[in-house]
Amino acid sequence: MPTPPRETIGVEMARASRLWRTRLDERLEPLGLTQAKWLVLLHLYRAGGEMPQKDLAQSIGVEGPTMVRVLDGLERRGLTERRGRACDRRVRDVLLTPAAAAVLEDIMRIATKLREEVLAGISEDDLAVFRRVVAAMLCNMDRAALK
């Protein structure tokens, strides 16, 4: 007897997410980027190229010491830099450098190609339904956290 979808959906979503990241990691490896590094670059890019280090760590879901190690590696490659704020020396902003632009172009190109492969044969209507279902699930999970 097949297992009902409601019993397997969480495992299937987790597996799909993990596998998607694994495939992207494989394709970005020639650029010398680990998942931690490309996630930082993408989060900074989506935030307009700059954000406080603490906020960046929270948005990615890592602890401060982990973020420091990742940023050290990105700074050695000349892709990011950290600057203190004159008005509040406790805050350090992380910025993308001009050198990061070419790397981000490569990341976007590679990610777009993978996305096209992963979503091949799936209609826009089906994707719209999927997005509504995921949005509802996220909303339900947020509500469940308050209980």
ZIBELNOR-V810453 format. One record per residue. N is the residue number from 1. OMEGA is omega in whole degrees, 0 to 359 (NA if undefined). D_FIRST is the distance of its C-alpha to the first C-alpha in whole Angstrom. Layout:
{{N/OMEGA/D_FIRST} {N/OMEGA/D_FIRST}}
//
This chain:
{{1/182/0} {2/178/4} {3/179/7} {4/181/9} {5/181/12} {6/180/14} {7/185/13} {8/188/14} {9/180/17} {10/179/19} {11/181/18} {12/179/18} {13/179/22} {14/180/23} {15/180/22} {16/180/23} {17/180/27} {18/182/27} {19/178/27} {20/179/29} {21/178/32} {22/180/31} {23/178/32} {24/176/35} {25/180/36} {26/183/36} {27/179/38} {28/181/41} {29/178/42} {30/177/44} {31/181/46} {32/182/46} {33/171/44} {34/178/41} {35/180/39} {36/183/41} {37/181/44} {38/176/42} {39/178/41} {40/180/44} {41/180/46} {42/179/43} {43/177/43} {44/179/47} {45/181/47} {46/179/45} {47/179/48} {48/174/51} {49/183/51} {50/172/52} {51/177/51} {52/183/52} {53/181/50} {54/179/49} {55/179/47} {56/179/46} {57/180/44} {58/183/43} {59/179/41} {60/179/40} {61/177/39} {62/178/41} {63/181/44} {64/181/47} {65/177/48} {66/180/45} {67/180/46} {68/180/50} {69/180/49} {70/180/47} {71/176/50} {72/179/52} {73/179/51} {74/177/51} {75/178/54} {76/178/55} {77/179/54} {78/184/56} {79/177/53} {80/171/53} {81/178/56} {82/179/56} {83/174/59} {84/176/60} {85/180/62} {86/183/65} {87/180/65} {88/186/62} {89/178/62} {90/183/59} {91/175/57} {92/177/56} {93/176/55} {94/182/53} {95/170/54} {96/176/53} {97/176/56} {98/180/57} {99/181/56} {100/183/52} {101/181/52} {102/179/52} {103/179/49} {104/175/47} {105/178/48} {106/179/46} {107/182/43} {108/180/43} {109/181/43} {110/180/40} {111/179/38} {112/179/38} {113/178/38} {114/180/34} {115/178/33} {116/179/34} {117/183/32} {118/184/29} {119/179/29} {120/177/30} {121/179/28} {122/185/27} {123/176/29} {124/177/32} {125/179/30} {126/178/27} {127/178/28} {128/177/30} {129/179/27} {130/181/26} {131/177/29} {132/179/29} {133/179/25} {134/178/27} {135/178/30} {136/179/28} {137/179/26} {138/177/29} {139/178/31} {140/179/29} {141/176/29} {142/178/33} {143/181/33} {144/181/30} {145/182/33} {146/183/36} {147/NA/34}}
//
